Amino acid sequence: MTGLLVLTAMIPRDVIRANALESAEYLYDGELFGCVAEGVEGSRIDRYADAILLNIAYHYDAVHPLRSVMLSAYYFTPYHEENENLLIAVRDDMEANQQYLRYWHGSNIIVRPLLTVIAVKQIYILNGAVLAVLLAVFVLLAVRWRQTLLAVGMTASMAVSAAWFVPLSLEYTWTFIIMLASAVIVLCLSHNGKTRGYGTFFLTVGMLTAFFDFLTTETLTLLMPLLVLLWMGRGGRVGHTMSSEGYGERSGISRIAHYPWDVAIGSAVAWGAGYVGMWLLKWVLAAVTYRENVMPYITEHIGERLGGDLGLNLWQYLTGAVMKNAGCLFPLGYGGAGAVAGILLIIYAAYRGYVYHVKGYDRESILLYALIGLVPYIRYLVLHNHSYIHCFFTYRAQAATVLAIIMIAGELTDRNRSGHVRTA
């Protein structure tokens, strides 16, 4: 990944200048934090981070590529907004004067080469097409393999998290691409009986998340593919033939039913090792490259995201972070009618799970799904300042909560699965 960034930095600045200028003018003409739907917080688009990313991409140094990607410097002045800083930097060819080394900014391995042929508006469109294709592939494969619940669950999760706004900001896009691609891979592997090697898979996904993400909805890349894996590992295929011992015709798949906690914990540990390790690696490489202690740059921003100074006490921070994120969900965030519609959907899900539940459902799996669905709220509580301020994009982490709820409802009501549960 470092090598890819270095190769990207070696692209001459003159090659991307024209599209960088067009991108800067496009971002300058728009709002930094405008709402697509008036008054709907969940439709707010963050072009602030996009302007910084493009500013960094523009200032990569082909003469000293490793140093430049480690420092991730860009042109900054406190007298202008970041979109104007970007425009001034490209138009007047200003030198970088501000570091942003705590992140990898790995998405520049995609964005900077694309700037040689298209501008940021076209990149938004391209990202939208990629997301649509990945979602369509997942849904079509799930339907083909008679995994209707997964198809419905993934589609509903994308709808509730208002995923149609995601391609409008580079910052929002990368975790969704990684998540959907990972979910497709897990679906294919588990359908074909693959039950081993997911530690390496989730380690890699965690690394990619830290490399690409700007601290947005990072938990999605773990929770969504993990839920798919656990569901498939429970013998999720409708009509799956069960023996008297509870094993399916594909024993490799059904064996996961006997150790779901091992699968969940092992995958989470592997993902966490990749995610945290990748962050630490960036800071170590930056320190070695510059022969300077970079931790003062890091610790200040870590403290800012854990705490804050908005005039709120801790209880207001914690409850506000959770409620603001929940309130951004579709359709809850769309006025009174949207709130009523959202509450009715919640009531319907609870009613269906209670009235139509079958005997012999697996309480252990339900508990596991529920705990996974709670992870986004734990994240909101731990990073309460960041989650409170940036609820307009962090709320999309609850897509995993929605999928977990749908899977719980499926476990409670699917008669095809109850036979497996009773014998397992």
C-alpha positions as CSV (number, residue, x, y, z in Angstrom):
1,M,0.0,0.0,0.0
2,T,2.9,2.3,0.8
3,G,4.4,1.4,-2.6
4,L,1.1,2.3,-4.4
5,L,1.0,5.7,-2.7
6,V,4.6,6.3,-3.7
7,L,3.9,5.3,-7.3
8,T,0.9,7.6,-7.3
9,A,3.0,10.5,-5.9
10,M,5.4,10.1,-8.9
11,I,2.7,11.2,-11.3
12,P,3.9,14.7,-12.4
13,R,1.8,17.5,-11.0
14,D,1.4,19.0,-14.5
15,V,-0.5,15.9,-15.6
16,I,-3.2,16.4,-13.1
17,R,-3.2,20.2,-12.9
18,A,-6.1,20.8,-15.4
19,N,-8.5,18.4,-13.7
20,A,-7.4,19.5,-10.3
21,L,-8.2,23.1,-11.2
22,E,-11.6,22.0,-12.6
23,S,-12.3,20.1,-9.4
24,A,-11.2,23.0,-7.2
25,E,-13.6,25.4,-9.1
26,Y,-16.4,22.8,-8.7
27,L,-15.9,22.5,-5.0
28,Y,-15.5,26.3,-4.6
29,D,-18.8,26.9,-6.3
30,G,-20.7,24.6,-3.9
31,E,-21.3,24.5,-0.1
32,L,-18.8,22.8,2.2
33,F,-21.5,21.2,4.3
34,G,-24.7,21.6,2.2
35,C,-27.8,19.4,2.5
36,V,-29.1,17.8,-0.6
37,A,-32.6,17.7,1.0
38,E,-33.4,20.9,2.8
39,G,-33.4,20.5,6.6
40,V,-32.4,16.8,6.4
41,E,-29.2,16.3,8.4
42,G,-28.7,12.8,7.0
43,S,-28.3,14.4,3.5
44,R,-25.5,16.7,4.5
45,I,-22.5,16.3,2.2
46,D,-19.0,16.9,3.5
47,R,-16.9,18.6,0.8
48,Y,-14.5,19.9,3.5
49,A,-12.7,16.6,3.7
50,D,-12.8,16.2,-0.1
51,A,-11.1,19.6,-0.6
52,I,-8.3,18.6,1.8
53,L,-7.9,15.2,0.1
54,L,-7.5,16.8,-3.3
55,N,-5.2,19.4,-1.9
56,I,-3.0,16.6,-0.5
57,A,-3.2,14.8,-3.9
58,Y,-2.1,17.9,-5.7
59,H,0.9,18.5,-3.5
60,Y,2.5,15.1,-3.6
61,D,6.1,15.6,-4.6
62,A,7.4,13.4,-7.5
63,V,11.0,14.2,-6.5
64,H,10.6,13.0,-2.9
65,P,7.5,10.7,-3.1
66,L,8.0,8.7,0.1
67,R,8.5,11.8,2.2
68,S,5.5,13.5,0.7
69,V,3.0,10.6,1.1
70,M,4.2,10.2,4.7
71,L,3.7,13.9,5.6
72,S,0.6,14.3,3.5
73,A,1.1,18.1,3.3
74,Y,-1.3,20.6,1.7
75,Y,-1.7,24.3,1.4
76,F,-3.6,25.9,4.3
77,T,-4.5,29.4,5.5
78,P,-7.0,30.1,8.4
79,Y,-8.4,33.1,6.4
80,H,-10.2,30.9,3.9
81,E,-12.4,27.8,3.9
82,E,-10.8,24.6,2.6
83,N,-12.4,24.7,-0.8
84,E,-11.0,28.2,-1.3
85,N,-7.6,27.1,-0.1
86,L,-7.7,24.3,-2.7
87,L,-8.6,26.7,-5.4
88,I,-5.8,29.1,-4.5
89,A,-3.3,26.3,-4.2
90,V,-4.0,25.0,-7.7
91,R,-4.6,28.3,-9.4
92,D,-1.6,30.1,-8.0
93,D,0.6,26.9,-7.5
94,M,1.1,27.5,-3.8
95,E,3.4,25.3,-1.9
96,A,2.2,23.0,0.9
97,N,2.5,24.4,4.4
98,Q,0.4,22.1,6.6
99,Q,0.9,18.4,7.5
100,Y,-1.9,15.8,7.8
101,L,0.2,12.8,8.6
102,R,-2.1,11.0,11.1
103,Y,-4.1,9.5,8.2
104,W,-2.9,7.3,5.3
105,H,-5.1,9.2,2.7
106,G,-4.8,5.9,0.8
107,S,-7.8,6.8,-1.5
108,N,-5.3,8.9,-3.4
109,I,-4.1,5.7,-5.1
110,I,-7.4,6.0,-6.9
111,V,-8.2,9.7,-6.9
112,R,-4.8,11.0,-8.1
113,P,-4.5,8.7,-11.2
114,L,-8.2,9.5,-12.0
115,L,-7.3,13.2,-11.9
116,T,-5.2,12.6,-15.0
117,V,-8.3,12.0,-17.1
118,I,-11.4,13.3,-15.2
119,A,-12.3,15.8,-12.5
120,V,-13.9,15.3,-9.1
121,K,-17.5,15.6,-10.4
122,Q,-17.0,12.6,-12.7
123,I,-15.2,10.7,-9.9
124,Y,-18.4,11.1,-7.8
125,I,-20.4,9.6,-10.7
126,L,-18.0,6.8,-11.2
127,N,-18.1,5.9,-7.5
128,G,-21.9,5.9,-7.6
129,A,-21.8,3.4,-10.4
130,V,-19.3,1.2,-8.6
131,L,-21.5,1.2,-5.4
132,A,-24.6,0.4,-7.5
133,V,-22.9,-2.5,-9.3
134,L,-21.5,-4.0,-6.0
135,L,-25.0,-3.8,-4.4
136,A,-26.6,-5.3,-7.4
137,V,-24.1,-8.2,-7.6
138,F,-24.7,-9.0,-3.9
139,V,-28.5,-8.9,-4.2
140,L,-28.6,-10.9,-7.4
141,L,-26.2,-13.6,-6.0
142,A,-28.2,-13.8,-2.8
143,V,-31.5,-14.2,-4.7
144,R,-29.9,-16.7,-7.0
145,W,-28.7,-18.8,-4.1
146,R,-32.1,-18.4,-2.3
147,Q,-30.8,-16.1,0.3
148,T,-33.7,-13.7,0.1
149,L,-33.3,-12.5,3.6
150,L,-29.7,-11.3,2.9
151,A,-30.8,-9.6,-0.3
152,V,-33.7,-7.8,1.6
153,G,-31.4,-7.1,4.6
154,M,-28.6,-5.5,2.6
155,T,-31.0,-3.5,0.5
156,A,-32.9,-2.3,3.6
157,S,-29.6,-1.4,5.3
158,M,-28.5,0.7,2.4
159,A,-31.9,2.4,2.3
160,V,-32.1,3.2,6.0
161,S,-28.5,4.6,5.8
162,A,-29.5,6.8,2.8
163,A,-26.7,5.3,0.8
164,W,-27.8,7.2,-2.3
165,F,-26.0,10.2,-0.8
166,V,-22.8,8.4,-0.2
167,P,-21.2,8.8,-3.7
168,L,-21.6,12.6,-3.4
169,S,-18.6,12.8,-1.1
170,L,-15.3,11.0,-1.5
171,E,-15.0,10.8,2.2
172,Y,-18.2,8.7,2.6
173,T,-17.5,6.3,-0.3
174,W,-14.5,4.2,0.6
175,T,-15.9,2.2,3.6
176,F,-19.1,1.4,1.6
177,I,-17.0,0.1,-1.4
178,I,-14.9,-2.0,0.9
179,M,-17.9,-3.3,2.8
180,L,-19.9,-4.2,-0.2
181,A,-17.0,-5.9,-1.9
182,S,-16.2,-7.8,1.2
183,A,-19.8,-8.9,1.6
184,V,-19.8,-10.2,-1.9
185,I,-16.6,-12.2,-1.4
186,V,-17.9,-13.7,1.9
187,L,-21.2,-14.6,0.3
188,C,-19.5,-16.4,-2.5
189,L,-16.9,-18.2,-0.3
190,S,-19.4,-19.3,2.3
191,H,-21.9,-20.5,-0.4
192,N,-19.1,-22.7,-1.7
193,G,-18.3,-24.1,1.8
194,K,-15.4,-21.9,2.7
195,T,-15.1,-21.9,6.5
196,R,-11.4,-21.3,7.0
197,G,-9.0,-18.5,6.3
198,Y,-11.3,-15.7,7.4
199,G,-8.8,-14.4,9.9
200,T,-6.5,-13.4,7.1
201,F,-9.4,-12.0,5.2
202,F,-10.6,-9.8,8.0
203,L,-7.1,-8.7,8.8
204,T,-6.7,-7.5,5.2
205,V,-10.1,-5.7,5.3
206,G,-9.1,-4.0,8.6
207,M,-5.9,-2.8,6.9
208,L,-7.7,-1.5,3.8
209,T,-10.2,0.3,6.0
210,A,-7.4,2.2,7.9
211,F,-5.7,2.9,4.6
212,F,-8.7,4.4,2.8
213,D,-11.0,5.7,5.5
214,F,-11.1,9.2,7.0
215,L,-12.7,8.0,10.3
216,T,-16.3,7.8,9.0
217,T,-18.1,4.5,9.2
218,E,-15.1,2.2,9.7
219,T,-17.1,-0.5,11.6
220,L,-19.2,-1.3,8.6
221,T,-16.3,-3.1,6.9
222,L,-16.2,-5.6,9.8
223,L,-19.8,-5.9,10.9
224,M,-21.6,-6.3,7.5
225,P,-19.5,-9.1,6.0
226,L,-19.3,-10.8,9.5
227,L,-23.1,-10.9,9.7
228,V,-23.2,-12.4,6.2
229,L,-20.7,-15.0,7.2
230,L,-22.5,-15.9,10.4
231,W,-25.9,-16.2,8.6
232,M,-24.5,-18.4,5.9
233,G,-22.6,-20.4,8.4
234,R,-25.8,-21.1,10.3
235,G,-27.0,-23.1,7.3
236,G,-28.7,-20.1,5.8
237,R,-29.8,-21.6,2.5
238,V,-33.5,-22.3,2.3
239,G,-34.1,-25.9,1.8
240,H,-30.7,-26.9,3.1
241,T,-30.8,-30.6,3.8
242,M,-30.2,-31.5,7.4
243,S,-29.2,-34.8,8.9
244,S,-30.3,-36.2,12.2
245,E,-27.2,-34.6,13.8
246,G,-27.9,-31.2,12.4
247,Y,-25.2,-31.2,9.7
248,G,-26.1,-30.0,6.2
249,E,-25.3,-31.6,2.9
250,R,-22.3,-29.2,2.9
251,S,-20.8,-30.0,6.3
252,G,-18.2,-27.3,5.8
253,I,-20.8,-24.6,6.0
254,S,-22.9,-26.1,8.8
255,R,-19.9,-26.6,11.1
256,I,-19.8,-22.8,11.7
257,A,-23.1,-23.3,13.5
258,H,-21.2,-25.0,16.3
259,Y,-18.8,-22.2,17.0
260,P,-20.4,-18.8,15.9
261,W,-18.7,-17.0,18.9
262,D,-15.3,-18.2,17.8
263,V,-15.9,-17.0,14.3
264,A,-17.2,-13.6,15.4
265,I,-14.5,-13.0,18.0
266,G,-11.7,-14.3,15.8
267,S,-12.8,-12.2,12.9
268,A,-13.2,-9.1,15.1
269,V,-9.7,-9.6,16.6
270,A,-8.2,-10.1,13.1
271,W,-9.9,-7.0,11.7
272,G,-8.9,-4.9,14.8
273,A,-5.3,-6.0,14.4
274,G,-5.3,-5.0,10.8
275,Y,-7.0,-1.7,11.5
276,V,-5.0,-0.6,14.5
277,G,-1.8,-2.0,13.2
278,M,-2.1,-0.1,10.0
279,W,-2.6,3.2,11.9
280,L,0.5,2.5,14.0
281,L,2.5,1.6,10.9
282,K,1.7,4.9,9.4
283,W,2.9,6.8,12.4
284,V,6.1,4.7,12.7
285,L,6.9,5.1,9.0
286,A,6.3,8.8,9.3
287,A,8.6,9.1,12.3
288,V,11.3,7.0,10.7
289,T,11.1,9.0,7.4
290,Y,11.3,12.4,9.1
291,R,13.4,11.3,12.1
292,E,11.0,13.2,14.3
293,N,8.6,12.3,17.1
294,V,5.2,12.5,15.4
295,M,3.1,11.6,18.5
296,P,2.4,15.2,19.5
297,Y,0.6,15.6,16.2
298,I,-1.4,12.4,16.9
299,T,-2.4,12.6,20.6
300,E,-4.0,16.0,20.2
301,H,-6.5,14.8,17.6
302,I,-7.2,11.6,19.5
303,G,-8.2,13.6,22.6
304,E,-10.3,15.8,20.4
305,R,-12.4,12.9,19.1
306,L,-12.8,11.2,22.5
307,G,-13.7,14.4,24.3
308,G,-14.5,18.0,23.3
309,D,-15.5,21.4,24.3
310,L,-19.0,22.2,23.1
311,G,-20.3,23.4,26.4
312,L,-21.9,20.0,27.1
313,N,-21.5,17.7,30.1
314,L,-20.5,14.0,29.6
315,W,-24.1,12.8,29.8
316,Q,-25.3,15.3,27.2
317,Y,-22.4,14.2,25.0
318,L,-23.2,10.5,25.3
319,T,-26.9,10.7,24.9
320,G,-26.7,13.4,22.2
321,A,-24.2,11.3,20.2
322,V,-26.5,8.4,20.1
323,M,-29.8,10.3,19.6
324,K,-28.4,12.5,16.9
325,N,-27.1,9.6,14.9
326,A,-30.3,7.6,15.3
327,G,-32.3,10.7,14.2
328,C,-30.4,10.9,10.9
329,L,-31.6,7.5,9.7
330,F,-34.1,7.3,6.8
331,P,-37.0,7.9,7.2
332,L,-36.6,9.2,10.8
333,G,-34.8,12.3,9.8
334,Y,-37.4,13.4,7.2
335,G,-39.8,15.5,9.3
336,G,-42.8,14.3,11.3
337,A,-44.1,12.0,8.6
338,G,-40.7,10.3,8.3
339,A,-40.5,9.9,12.1
340,V,-43.9,8.3,12.2
341,A,-43.0,6.0,9.3
342,G,-39.8,5.0,11.0
343,I,-41.6,4.2,14.3
344,L,-44.2,2.2,12.5
345,L,-41.5,0.1,10.8
346,I,-39.9,-0.6,14.2
347,I,-43.2,-1.6,15.6
348,Y,-43.9,-3.9,12.7
349,A,-40.6,-5.6,13.0
350,A,-41.1,-6.2,16.7
351,Y,-44.7,-7.4,16.1
352,R,-43.7,-9.8,13.4
353,G,-40.9,-11.2,15.5
354,Y,-43.1,-11.7,18.5
355,V,-46.3,-13.0,16.8
356,Y,-44.8,-15.2,14.1
357,H,-41.8,-16.6,15.9
358,V,-41.3,-20.4,15.5
359,K,-40.3,-22.9,18.2
360,G,-36.7,-23.9,18.5
361,Y,-35.1,-20.6,17.3
362,D,-31.5,-20.3,18.3
363,R,-31.2,-17.8,21.2
364,E,-27.4,-17.9,21.0
365,S,-27.4,-16.7,17.4
366,I,-29.9,-14.0,18.2
367,L,-27.8,-12.8,21.1
368,L,-24.7,-12.6,18.8
369,Y,-26.6,-10.7,16.1
370,A,-27.9,-8.3,18.8
371,L,-24.4,-7.7,20.2
372,I,-23.0,-7.0,16.7
373,G,-25.9,-4.6,16.1
374,L,-25.0,-2.7,19.2
375,V,-21.3,-2.1,18.1
376,P,-22.1,1.2,16.3
377,Y,-23.6,2.7,19.5
378,I,-20.5,1.6,21.5
379,R,-18.5,3.5,18.9
380,Y,-20.7,6.6,19.3
381,L,-20.2,6.5,23.1
382,V,-16.4,6.0,22.9
383,L,-15.9,8.7,20.2
384,H,-18.7,10.8,21.5
385,N,-17.3,14.2,20.4
386,H,-16.6,13.0,16.8
387,S,-19.9,11.2,16.6
388,Y,-21.9,14.2,18.0
389,I,-20.3,16.7,15.6
390,H,-20.2,14.4,12.5
391,C,-23.5,12.6,13.0
392,F,-24.5,13.5,9.5
393,F,-22.2,10.7,8.2
394,T,-21.3,8.6,11.2
395,Y,-25.0,7.6,11.4
396,R,-24.6,5.3,8.5
397,A,-22.7,2.8,10.7
398,Q,-26.2,1.8,11.8
399,A,-26.6,-0.1,8.6
400,A,-25.1,-3.0,10.4
401,T,-27.7,-2.6,13.2
402,V,-30.5,-2.8,10.6
403,L,-29.1,-5.9,9.0
404,A,-28.7,-7.5,12.5
405,I,-32.3,-6.7,13.3
406,I,-33.5,-8.3,10.0
407,M,-31.4,-11.4,10.7
408,I,-32.9,-11.7,14.2
409,A,-36.4,-11.4,12.7
410,G,-35.4,-14.1,10.2
411,E,-34.1,-16.4,12.9
412,L,-37.3,-16.0,14.8
413,T,-39.7,-16.6,12.0
414,D,-38.0,-18.8,9.4
415,R,-39.4,-22.3,9.6
416,N,-36.7,-23.6,7.3
417,R,-34.1,-22.7,9.8
418,S,-35.9,-23.9,12.9
419,G,-35.4,-27.6,12.1
420,H,-31.6,-27.0,11.9
421,V,-31.7,-25.2,15.3
422,R,-33.6,-28.0,17.1
423,T,-31.1,-30.6,16.0
424,A,-27.9,-28.6,16.3
